[in-house]
Amino acid sequence: MTDEHFMRQWTDGHERFSADVDKGLARLRRIIEAAYGEPHADGASKTTEAMLAGLAATAVTVVVFASTVMVTTAGIPLA
């Protein structure tokens, strides 16, 4: 039952979560471009976006995995 509840919440919030991640990556790209003072060519920009999206996906996966382990093993000594 808990799994079903989690999946329903994830499905309901996934579009908003994805949109927020896209906005965050776009903001990060603008900050990086401003820091270096020169906009990148379209090809480089798409490559940079893809790289940052991959890094963000990895970070989110690690956070979700770690929080799941912490929740499911609460009170159980792991070592």
PDB file of N, CA, C and O in Angstrom:
ATOM      1  N   MET A   1       0.824  -1.194   0.000  1.00  0.00           N
ATOM      2  CA  MET A   1       0.000   0.000   0.000  1.00  0.00           C
ATOM      3  C   MET A   1       0.871   1.261   0.000  1.00  0.00           C
ATOM      4  O   MET A   1       0.561   2.246  -0.672  1.00  0.00           O
ATOM      5  N   THR A   2       1.943   1.211   0.752  1.00  0.00           N
ATOM      6  CA  THR A   2       2.842   2.364   0.798  1.00  0.00           C
ATOM      7  C   THR A   2       3.454   2.619  -0.574  1.00  0.00           C
ATOM      8  O   THR A   2       3.584   3.771  -0.989  1.00  0.00           O
ATOM      9  N   ASP A   3       3.834   1.549  -1.285  1.00  0.00           N
ATOM     10  CA  ASP A   3       4.405   1.700  -2.616  1.00  0.00           C
ATOM     11  C   ASP A   3       3.407   2.337  -3.576  1.00  0.00           C
ATOM     12  O   ASP A   3       3.767   3.206  -4.371  1.00  0.00           O
ATOM     13  N   GLU A   4       2.163   1.906  -3.500  1.00  0.00           N
ATOM     14  CA  GLU A   4       1.134   2.475  -4.369  1.00  0.00           C
ATOM     15  C   GLU A   4       0.936   3.956  -4.070  1.00  0.00           C
ATOM     16  O   GLU A   4       0.805   4.766  -4.987  1.00  0.00           O
ATOM     17  N   HIS A   5       0.915   4.306  -2.797  1.00  0.00           N
ATOM     18  CA  HIS A   5       0.749   5.706  -2.397  1.00  0.00           C
ATOM     19  C   HIS A   5       1.925   6.545  -2.918  1.00  0.00           C
ATOM     20  O   HIS A   5       1.730   7.634  -3.458  1.00  0.00           O
ATOM     21  N   PHE A   6       3.139   6.027  -2.748  1.00  0.00           N
ATOM     22  CA  PHE A   6       4.329   6.730  -3.229  1.00  0.00           C
ATOM     23  C   PHE A   6       4.270   6.934  -4.734  1.00  0.00           C
ATOM     24  O   PHE A   6       4.555   8.028  -5.221  1.00  0.00           O
ATOM     25  N   MET A   7       3.905   5.896  -5.477  1.00  0.00           N
ATOM     26  CA  MET A   7       3.857   5.996  -6.929  1.00  0.00           C
ATOM     27  C   MET A   7       2.785   6.985  -7.400  1.00  0.00           C
ATOM     28  O   MET A   7       2.983   7.701  -8.381  1.00  0.00           O
ATOM     29  N   ARG A   8       1.667   7.020  -6.705  1.00  0.00           N
ATOM     30  CA  ARG A   8       0.626   7.993  -7.079  1.00  0.00           C
ATOM     31  C   ARG A   8       1.111   9.420  -6.838  1.00  0.00           C
ATOM     32  O   ARG A   8       0.883  10.302  -7.666  1.00  0.00           O
ATOM     33  N   GLN A   9       1.777   9.648  -5.712  1.00  0.00           N
ATOM     34  CA  GLN A   9       2.313  10.983  -5.438  1.00  0.00           C
ATOM     35  C   GLN A   9       3.371  11.356  -6.474  1.00  0.00           C
ATOM     36  O   GLN A   9       3.397  12.490  -6.953  1.00  0.00           O
ATOM     37  N   TRP A  10       4.242  10.409  -6.820  1.00  0.00           N
ATOM     38  CA  TRP A  10       5.284  10.680  -7.804  1.00  0.00           C
ATOM     39  C   TRP A  10       4.663  11.022  -9.154  1.00  0.00           C
ATOM     40  O   TRP A  10       5.097  11.966  -9.813  1.00  0.00           O
ATOM     41  N   THR A  11       3.653  10.264  -9.569  1.00  0.00           N
ATOM     42  CA  THR A  11       3.003  10.507 -10.858  1.00  0.00           C
ATOM     43  C   THR A  11       2.314  11.867 -10.868  1.00  0.00           C
ATOM     44  O   THR A  11       2.369  12.586 -11.866  1.00  0.00           O
ATOM     45  N   ASP A  12       1.666  12.222  -9.763  1.00  0.00           N
ATOM     46  CA  ASP A  12       0.974  13.508  -9.692  1.00  0.00           C
ATOM     47  C   ASP A  12       1.946  14.686  -9.750  1.00  0.00           C
ATOM     48  O   ASP A  12       1.631  15.717 -10.345  1.00  0.00           O
ATOM     49  N   GLY A  13       3.112  14.546  -9.144  1.00  0.00           N
ATOM     50  CA  GLY A  13       4.039  15.667  -9.057  1.00  0.00           C
ATOM     51  C   GLY A  13       5.169  15.650 -10.062  1.00  0.00           C
ATOM     52  O   GLY A  13       6.005  16.553 -10.057  1.00  0.00           O
ATOM     53  N   HIS A  14       5.220  14.639 -10.934  1.00  0.00           N
ATOM     54  CA  HIS A  14       6.360  14.489 -11.828  1.00  0.00           C
ATOM     55  C   HIS A  14       6.477  15.629 -12.836  1.00  0.00           C
ATOM     56  O   HIS A  14       7.583  16.112 -13.078  1.00  0.00           O
ATOM     57  N   GLU A  15       5.379  16.070 -13.424  1.00  0.00           N
ATOM     58  CA  GLU A  15       5.442  17.155 -14.416  1.00  0.00           C
ATOM     59  C   GLU A  15       5.969  18.438 -13.790  1.00  0.00           C
ATOM     60  O   GLU A  15       6.819  19.117 -14.367  1.00  0.00           O
ATOM     61  N   ARG A  16       5.464  18.764 -12.614  1.00  0.00           N
ATOM     62  CA  ARG A  16       5.924  19.979 -11.934  1.00  0.00           C
ATOM     63  C   ARG A  16       7.399  19.854 -11.561  1.00  0.00           C
ATOM     64  O   ARG A  16       8.166  20.802 -11.726  1.00  0.00           O
ATOM     65  N   PHE A  17       7.795  18.686 -11.059  1.00  0.00           N
ATOM     66  CA  PHE A  17       9.179  18.453 -10.689  1.00  0.00           C
ATOM     67  C   PHE A  17      10.088  18.616 -11.901  1.00  0.00           C
ATOM     68  O   PHE A  17      11.128  19.268 -11.811  1.00  0.00           O
ATOM     69  N   SER A  18       9.708  18.034 -13.029  1.00  0.00           N
ATOM     70  CA  SER A  18      10.515  18.133 -14.244  1.00  0.00           C
ATOM     71  C   SER A  18      10.609  19.580 -14.724  1.00  0.00           C
ATOM     72  O   SER A  18      11.673  20.025 -15.156  1.00  0.00           O
ATOM     73  N   ALA A  19       9.506  20.307 -14.650  1.00  0.00           N
ATOM     74  CA  ALA A  19       9.516  21.712 -15.062  1.00  0.00           C
ATOM     75  C   ALA A  19      10.436  22.531 -14.150  1.00  0.00           C
ATOM     76  O   ALA A  19      11.167  23.400 -14.625  1.00  0.00           O
ATOM     77  N   ASP A  20      10.401  22.256 -12.851  1.00  0.00           N
ATOM     78  CA  ASP A  20      11.273  22.968 -11.919  1.00  0.00           C
ATOM     79  C   ASP A  20      12.742  22.659 -12.177  1.00  0.00           C
ATOM     80  O   ASP A  20      13.586  23.551 -12.092  1.00  0.00           O
ATOM     81  N   VAL A  21      13.054  21.409 -12.491  1.00  0.00           N
ATOM     82  CA  VAL A  21      14.436  21.039 -12.814  1.00  0.00           C
ATOM     83  C   VAL A  21      14.877  21.754 -14.085  1.00  0.00           C
ATOM     84  O   VAL A  21      16.003  22.247 -14.149  1.00  0.00           O
ATOM     85  N   ASP A  22      14.013  21.822 -15.102  1.00  0.00           N
ATOM     86  CA  ASP A  22      14.344  22.525 -16.341  1.00  0.00           C
ATOM     87  C   ASP A  22      14.605  24.004 -16.081  1.00  0.00           C
ATOM     88  O   ASP A  22      15.550  24.573 -16.627  1.00  0.00           O
ATOM     89  N   LYS A  23      13.767  24.632 -15.245  1.00  0.00           N
ATOM     90  CA  LYS A  23      13.973  26.046 -14.910  1.00  0.00           C
ATOM     91  C   LYS A  23      15.299  26.239 -14.182  1.00  0.00           C
ATOM     92  O   LYS A  23      16.032  27.190 -14.456  1.00  0.00           O
ATOM     93  N   GLY A  24      15.600  25.341 -13.262  1.00  0.00           N
ATOM     94  CA  GLY A  24      16.854  25.437 -12.521  1.00  0.00           C
ATOM     95  C   GLY A  24      18.068  25.288 -13.416  1.00  0.00           C
ATOM     96  O   GLY A  24      19.053  26.009 -13.255  1.00  0.00           O
ATOM     97  N   LEU A  25      18.007  24.352 -14.366  1.00  0.00           N
ATOM     98  CA  LEU A  25      19.116  24.178 -15.302  1.00  0.00           C
ATOM     99  C   LEU A  25      19.273  25.396 -16.207  1.00  0.00           C
ATOM    100  O   LEU A  25      20.395  25.801 -16.508  1.00  0.00           O
ATOM    101  N   ALA A  26      18.168  25.977 -16.641  1.00  0.00           N
ATOM    102  CA  ALA A  26      18.239  27.177 -17.478  1.00  0.00           C
ATOM    103  C   ALA A  26      18.858  28.335 -16.692  1.00  0.00           C
ATOM    104  O   ALA A  26      19.656  29.098 -17.236  1.00  0.00           O
ATOM    105  N   ARG A  27      18.493  28.464 -15.423  1.00  0.00           N
ATOM    106  CA  ARG A  27      19.071  29.519 -14.587  1.00  0.00           C
ATOM    107  C   ARG A  27      20.564  29.278 -14.378  1.00  0.00           C
ATOM    108  O   ARG A  27      21.359  30.215 -14.434  1.00  0.00           O
ATOM    109  N   LEU A  28      20.942  28.034 -14.141  1.00  0.00           N
ATOM    110  CA  LEU A  28      22.350  27.697 -13.962  1.00  0.00           C
ATOM    111  C   LEU A  28      23.139  28.000 -15.235  1.00  0.00           C
ATOM    112  O   LEU A  28      24.259  28.506 -15.170  1.00  0.00           O
ATOM    113  N   ARG A  29      22.554  27.692 -16.385  1.00  0.00           N
ATOM    114  CA  ARG A  29      23.220  27.994 -17.654  1.00  0.00           C
ATOM    115  C   ARG A  29      23.426  29.493 -17.825  1.00  0.00           C
ATOM    116  O   ARG A  29      24.491  29.925 -18.267  1.00  0.00           O
ATOM    117  N   ARG A  30      22.415  30.293 -17.478  1.00  0.00           N
ATOM    118  CA  ARG A  30      22.560  31.748 -17.583  1.00  0.00           C
ATOM    119  C   ARG A  30      23.647  32.264 -16.652  1.00  0.00           C
ATOM    120  O   ARG A  30      24.402  33.165 -17.018  1.00  0.00           O
ATOM    121  N   ILE A  31      23.730  31.698 -15.448  1.00  0.00           N
ATOM    122  CA  ILE A  31      24.759  32.113 -14.493  1.00  0.00           C
ATOM    123  C   ILE A  31      26.148  31.771 -15.030  1.00  0.00           C
ATOM    124  O   ILE A  31      27.068  32.584 -14.939  1.00  0.00           O
ATOM    125  N   ILE A  32      26.299  30.577 -15.586  1.00  0.00           N
ATOM    126  CA  ILE A  32      27.593  30.163 -16.133  1.00  0.00           C
ATOM    127  C   ILE A  32      27.971  31.037 -17.319  1.00  0.00           C
ATOM    128  O   ILE A  32      29.123  31.456 -17.436  1.00  0.00           O
ATOM    129  N   GLU A  33      27.010  31.319 -18.203  1.00  0.00           N
ATOM    130  CA  GLU A  33      27.299  32.176 -19.354  1.00  0.00           C
ATOM    131  C   GLU A  33      27.674  33.578 -18.911  1.00  0.00           C
ATOM    132  O   GLU A  33      28.570  34.188 -19.495  1.00  0.00           O
ATOM    133  N   ALA A  34      27.004  34.104 -17.885  1.00  0.00           N
ATOM    134  CA  ALA A  34      27.321  35.437 -17.388  1.00  0.00           C
ATOM    135  C   ALA A  34      28.710  35.463 -16.750  1.00  0.00           C
ATOM    136  O   ALA A  34      29.431  36.453 -16.873  1.00  0.00           O
ATOM    137  N   ALA A  35      29.084  34.389 -16.075  1.00  0.00           N
ATOM    138  CA  ALA A  35      30.382  34.330 -15.415  1.00  0.00           C
ATOM    139  C   ALA A  35      31.520  34.334 -16.424  1.00  0.00           C
ATOM    140  O   ALA A  35      32.566  34.935 -16.176  1.00  0.00           O
ATOM    141  N   TYR A  36      31.327  33.670 -17.561  1.00  0.00           N
ATOM    142  CA  TYR A  36      32.383  33.613 -18.567  1.00  0.00           C
ATOM    143  C   TYR A  36      32.283  34.755 -19.565  1.00  0.00           C
ATOM    144  O   TYR A  36      33.197  34.958 -20.363  1.00  0.00           O
ATOM    145  N   GLY A  37      31.182  35.506 -19.531  1.00  0.00           N
ATOM    146  CA  GLY A  37      31.059  36.711 -20.337  1.00  0.00           C
ATOM    147  C   GLY A  37      30.797  36.506 -21.812  1.00  0.00           C
ATOM    148  O   GLY A  37      30.751  37.484 -22.558  1.00  0.00           O
ATOM    149  N   GLU A  38      30.625  35.289 -22.260  1.00  0.00           N
ATOM    150  CA  GLU A  38      30.358  35.083 -23.680  1.00  0.00           C
ATOM    151  C   GLU A  38      29.355  33.955 -23.856  1.00  0.00           C
ATOM    152  O   GLU A  38      29.534  32.873 -23.298  1.00  0.00           O
ATOM    153  N   PRO A  39      28.313  34.196 -24.619  1.00  0.00           N
ATOM    154  CA  PRO A  39      27.357  33.121 -24.876  1.00  0.00           C
ATOM    155  C   PRO A  39      27.983  32.062 -25.770  1.00  0.00           C
ATOM    156  O   PRO A  39      28.827  32.365 -26.613  1.00  0.00           O
ATOM    157  N   HIS A  40      27.570  30.844 -25.580  1.00  0.00           N
ATOM    158  CA  HIS A  40      28.099  29.737 -26.368  1.00  0.00           C
ATOM    159  C   HIS A  40      27.311  29.602 -27.658  1.00  0.00           C
ATOM    160  O   HIS A  40      26.187  30.092 -27.767  1.00  0.00           O
ATOM    161  N   ALA A  41      27.905  28.939 -28.626  1.00  0.00           N
ATOM    162  CA  ALA A  41      27.202  28.641 -29.873  1.00  0.00           C
ATOM    163  C   ALA A  41      26.060  27.678 -29.564  1.00  0.00           C
ATOM    164  O   ALA A  41      26.060  27.033 -28.516  1.00  0.00           O
ATOM    165  N   ASP A  42      25.094  27.577 -30.460  1.00  0.00           N
ATOM    166  CA  ASP A  42      23.928  26.727 -30.220  1.00  0.00           C
ATOM    167  C   ASP A  42      24.311  25.285 -29.926  1.00  0.00           C
ATOM    168  O   ASP A  42      23.754  24.679 -29.011  1.00  0.00           O
ATOM    169  N   GLY A  43      25.246  24.725 -30.676  1.00  0.00           N
ATOM    170  CA  GLY A  43      25.661  23.339 -30.454  1.00  0.00           C
ATOM    171  C   GLY A  43      26.277  23.152 -29.079  1.00  0.00           C
ATOM    172  O   GLY A  43      25.986  22.171 -28.396  1.00  0.00           O
ATOM    173  N   ALA A  44      27.123  24.085 -28.668  1.00  0.00           N
ATOM    174  CA  ALA A  44      27.765  23.985 -27.354  1.00  0.00           C
ATOM    175  C   ALA A  44      26.731  24.156 -26.250  1.00  0.00           C
ATOM    176  O   ALA A  44      26.816  23.508 -25.207  1.00  0.00           O
ATOM    177  N   SER A  45      25.758  25.025 -26.482  1.00  0.00           N
ATOM    178  CA  SER A  45      24.725  25.248 -25.479  1.00  0.00           C
ATOM    179  C   SER A  45      23.904  23.984 -25.261  1.00  0.00           C
ATOM    180  O   SER A  45      23.591  23.635 -24.123  1.00  0.00           O
ATOM    181  N   LYS A  46      23.558  23.303 -26.332  1.00  0.00           N
ATOM    182  CA  LYS A  46      22.783  22.064 -26.215  1.00  0.00           C
ATOM    183  C   LYS A  46      23.607  20.987 -25.529  1.00  0.00           C
ATOM    184  O   LYS A  46      23.081  20.205 -24.736  1.00  0.00           O
ATOM    185  N   THR A  47      24.907  20.946 -25.835  1.00  0.00           N
ATOM    186  CA  THR A  47      25.780  19.979 -25.183  1.00  0.00           C
ATOM    187  C   THR A  47      25.876  20.274 -23.693  1.00  0.00           C
ATOM    188  O   THR A  47      25.826  19.363 -22.867  1.00  0.00           O
ATOM    189  N   THR A  48      26.013  21.544 -23.357  1.00  0.00           N
ATOM    190  CA  THR A  48      26.097  21.945 -21.953  1.00  0.00           C
ATOM    191  C   THR A  48      24.794  21.608 -21.233  1.00  0.00           C
ATOM    192  O   THR A  48      24.811  21.111 -20.107  1.00  0.00           O
ATOM    193  N   GLU A  49      23.677  21.878 -21.884  1.00  0.00           N
ATOM    194  CA  GLU A  49      22.384  21.543 -21.280  1.00  0.00           C
ATOM    195  C   GLU A  49      22.262  20.050 -21.034  1.00  0.00           C
ATOM    196  O   GLU A  49      21.788  19.631 -19.978  1.00  0.00           O
ATOM    197  N   ALA A  50      22.682  19.249 -21.990  1.00  0.00           N
ATOM    198  CA  ALA A  50      22.599  17.799 -21.839  1.00  0.00           C
ATOM    199  C   ALA A  50      23.494  17.325 -20.699  1.00  0.00           C
ATOM    200  O   ALA A  50      23.100  16.457 -19.920  1.00  0.00           O
ATOM    201  N   MET A  51      24.689  17.888 -20.597  1.00  0.00           N
ATOM    202  CA  MET A  51      25.606  17.512 -19.526  1.00  0.00           C
ATOM    203  C   MET A  51      25.032  17.887 -18.159  1.00  0.00           C
ATOM    204  O   MET A  51      25.056  17.086 -17.224  1.00  0.00           O
ATOM    205  N   LEU A  52      24.521  19.103 -18.056  1.00  0.00           N
ATOM    206  CA  LEU A  52      23.944  19.536 -16.778  1.00  0.00           C
ATOM    207  C   LEU A  52      22.698  18.730 -16.426  1.00  0.00           C
ATOM    208  O   LEU A  52      22.458  18.438 -15.255  1.00  0.00           O
ATOM    209  N   ALA A  53      21.906  18.372 -17.431  1.00  0.00           N
ATOM    210  CA  ALA A  53      20.730  17.546 -17.174  1.00  0.00           C
ATOM    211  C   ALA A  53      21.149  16.171 -16.662  1.00  0.00           C
ATOM    212  O   ALA A  53      20.512  15.627 -15.760  1.00  0.00           O
ATOM    213  N   GLY A  54      22.200  15.613 -17.222  1.00  0.00           N
ATOM    214  CA  GLY A  54      22.707  14.329 -16.750  1.00  0.00           C
ATOM    215  C   GLY A  54      23.227  14.411 -15.323  1.00  0.00           C
ATOM    216  O   GLY A  54      22.971  13.522 -14.511  1.00  0.00           O
ATOM    217  N   LEU A  55      23.959  15.482 -15.018  1.00  0.00           N
ATOM    218  CA  LEU A  55      24.455  15.661 -13.656  1.00  0.00           C
ATOM    219  C   LEU A  55      23.309  15.855 -12.663  1.00  0.00           C
ATOM    220  O   LEU A  55      23.344  15.327 -11.552  1.00  0.00           O
ATOM    221  N   ALA A  56      22.295  16.615 -13.074  1.00  0.00           N
ATOM    222  CA  ALA A  56      21.142  16.821 -12.195  1.00  0.00           C
ATOM    223  C   ALA A  56      20.393  15.514 -11.972  1.00  0.00           C
ATOM    224  O   ALA A  56      19.962  15.228 -10.855  1.00  0.00           O
ATOM    225  N   ALA A  57      20.236  14.722 -13.026  1.00  0.00           N
ATOM    226  CA  ALA A  57      19.552  13.434 -12.883  1.00  0.00           C
ATOM    227  C   ALA A  57      20.323  12.510 -11.948  1.00  0.00           C
ATOM    228  O   ALA A  57      19.724  11.794 -11.147  1.00  0.00           O
ATOM    229  N   THR A  58      21.645  12.525 -12.048  1.00  0.00           N
ATOM    230  CA  THR A  58      22.471  11.711 -11.153  1.00  0.00           C
ATOM    231  C   THR A  58      22.326  12.170  -9.716  1.00  0.00           C
ATOM    232  O   THR A  58      22.184  11.346  -8.813  1.00  0.00           O
ATOM    233  N   ALA A  59      22.361  13.473  -9.493  1.00  0.00           N
ATOM    234  CA  ALA A  59      22.233  14.007  -8.139  1.00  0.00           C
ATOM    235  C   ALA A  59      20.868  13.671  -7.541  1.00  0.00           C
ATOM    236  O   ALA A  59      20.776  13.283  -6.377  1.00  0.00           O
ATOM    237  N   VAL A  60      19.820  13.819  -8.328  1.00  0.00           N
ATOM    238  CA  VAL A  60      18.476  13.508  -7.839  1.00  0.00           C
ATOM    239  C   VAL A  60      18.360  12.019  -7.522  1.00  0.00           C
ATOM    240  O   VAL A  60      17.745  11.646  -6.522  1.00  0.00           O
ATOM    241  N   THR A  61      18.940  11.172  -8.356  1.00  0.00           N
ATOM    242  CA  THR A  61      18.898   9.737  -8.111  1.00  0.00           C
ATOM    243  C   THR A  61      19.609   9.384  -6.810  1.00  0.00           C
ATOM    244  O   THR A  61      19.114   8.567  -6.035  1.00  0.00           O
ATOM    245  N   VAL A  62      20.759   9.990  -6.569  1.00  0.00           N
ATOM    246  CA  VAL A  62      21.500   9.727  -5.334  1.00  0.00           C
ATOM    247  C   VAL A  62      20.700  10.184  -4.124  1.00  0.00           C
ATOM    248  O   VAL A  62      20.642   9.474  -3.119  1.00  0.00           O
ATOM    249  N   VAL A  63      20.087  11.352  -4.204  1.00  0.00           N
ATOM    250  CA  VAL A  63      19.291  11.860  -3.080  1.00  0.00           C
ATOM    251  C   VAL A  63      18.090  10.962  -2.816  1.00  0.00           C
ATOM    252  O   VAL A  63      17.797  10.639  -1.665  1.00  0.00           O
ATOM    253  N   VAL A  64      17.395  10.558  -3.871  1.00  0.00           N
ATOM    254  CA  VAL A  64      16.232   9.685  -3.694  1.00  0.00           C
ATOM    255  C   VAL A  64      16.660   8.342  -3.105  1.00  0.00           C
ATOM    256  O   VAL A  64      15.998   7.823  -2.206  1.00  0.00           O
ATOM    257  N   PHE A  65      17.764   7.776  -3.606  1.00  0.00           N
ATOM    258  CA  PHE A  65      18.250   6.503  -3.094  1.00  0.00           C
ATOM    259  C   PHE A  65      18.645   6.620  -1.620  1.00  0.00           C
ATOM    260  O   PHE A  65      18.265   5.780  -0.804  1.00  0.00           O
ATOM    261  N   ALA A  66      19.398   7.651  -1.287  1.00  0.00           N
ATOM    262  CA  ALA A  66      19.845   7.819   0.100  1.00  0.00           C
ATOM    263  C   ALA A  66      18.665   8.039   1.040  1.00  0.00           C
ATOM    264  O   ALA A  66      18.636   7.478   2.136  1.00  0.00           O
ATOM    265  N   SER A  67      17.698   8.845   0.627  1.00  0.00           N
ATOM    266  CA  SER A  67      16.545   9.081   1.499  1.00  0.00           C
ATOM    267  C   SER A  67      15.703   7.823   1.652  1.00  0.00           C
ATOM    268  O   SER A  67      15.149   7.576   2.723  1.00  0.00           O
ATOM    269  N   THR A  68      15.600   7.026   0.592  1.00  0.00           N
ATOM    270  CA  THR A  68      14.857   5.770   0.682  1.00  0.00           C
ATOM    271  C   THR A  68      15.548   4.808   1.644  1.00  0.00           C
ATOM    272  O   THR A  68      14.885   4.150   2.446  1.00  0.00           O
ATOM    273  N   VAL A  69      16.862   4.724   1.570  1.00  0.00           N
ATOM    274  CA  VAL A  69      17.608   3.856   2.490  1.00  0.00           C
ATOM    275  C   VAL A  69      17.428   4.335   3.918  1.00  0.00           C
ATOM    276  O   VAL A  69      17.238   3.519   4.820  1.00  0.00           O
ATOM    277  N   MET A  70      17.484   5.642   4.143  1.00  0.00           N
ATOM    278  CA  MET A  70      17.326   6.178   5.494  1.00  0.00           C
ATOM    279  C   MET A  70      15.934   5.891   6.045  1.00  0.00           C
ATOM    280  O   MET A  70      15.789   5.573   7.225  1.00  0.00           O
ATOM    281  N   VAL A  71      14.921   5.999   5.211  1.00  0.00           N
ATOM    282  CA  VAL A  71      13.550   5.761   5.668  1.00  0.00           C
ATOM    283  C   VAL A  71      13.311   4.273   5.934  1.00  0.00           C
ATOM    284  O   VAL A  71      12.711   3.910   6.946  1.00  0.00           O
ATOM    285  N   THR A  72      13.778   3.422   5.032  1.00  0.00           N
ATOM    286  CA  THR A  72      13.491   1.995   5.175  1.00  0.00           C
ATOM    287  C   THR A  72      14.341   1.315   6.233  1.00  0.00           C
ATOM    288  O   THR A  72      13.963   0.257   6.734  1.00  0.00           O
ATOM    289  N   THR A  73      15.476   1.896   6.582  1.00  0.00           N
ATOM    290  CA  THR A  73      16.348   1.261   7.582  1.00  0.00           C
ATOM    291  C   THR A  73      16.377   2.049   8.886  1.00  0.00           C
ATOM    292  O   THR A  73      17.323   1.920   9.664  1.00  0.00           O
ATOM    293  N   ALA A  74      15.364   2.855   9.133  1.00  0.00           N
ATOM    294  CA  ALA A  74      15.333   3.644  10.364  1.00  0.00           C
ATOM    295  C   ALA A  74      15.358   2.720  11.573  1.00  0.00           C
ATOM    296  O   ALA A  74      14.502   1.847  11.714  1.00  0.00           O
ATOM    297  N   GLY A  75      16.328   2.915  12.432  1.00  0.00           N
ATOM    298  CA  GLY A  75      16.436   2.126  13.652  1.00  0.00           C
ATOM    299  C   GLY A  75      17.154   0.810  13.485  1.00  0.00           C
ATOM    300  O   GLY A  75      17.308   0.069  14.456  1.00  0.00           O
ATOM    301  N   ILE A  76      17.599   0.495  12.277  1.00  0.00           N
ATOM    302  CA  ILE A  76      18.326  -0.760  12.020  1.00  0.00           C
ATOM    303  C   ILE A  76      19.799  -0.423  11.861  1.00  0.00           C
ATOM    304  O   ILE A  76      20.157   0.359  10.981  1.00  0.00           O
ATOM    305  N   PRO A  77      20.661  -0.996  12.692  1.00  0.00           N
ATOM    306  CA  PRO A  77      22.087  -0.721  12.519  1.00  0.00           C
ATOM    307  C   PRO A  77      22.597  -1.347  11.216  1.00  0.00           C
ATOM    308  O   PRO A  77      22.391  -2.536  10.974  1.00  0.00           O
ATOM    309  N   LEU A  78      23.256  -0.551  10.388  1.00  0.00           N
ATOM    310  CA  LEU A  78      23.706  -1.030   9.093  1.00  0.00           C
ATOM    311  C   LEU A  78      25.119  -1.600   9.122  1.00  0.00           C
ATOM    312  O   LEU A  78      25.520  -2.311   8.200  1.00  0.00           O
ATOM    313  N   ALA A  79      25.863  -1.299  10.157  1.00  0.00           N
ATOM    314  CA  ALA A  79      27.255  -1.786  10.193  1.00  0.00           C
ATOM    315  C   ALA A  79      27.481  -2.694  11.377  1.00  0.00           C
ATOM    316  O   ALA A  79      28.588  -3.196  11.568  1.00  0.00           O
TER     317      ALA A  79
END
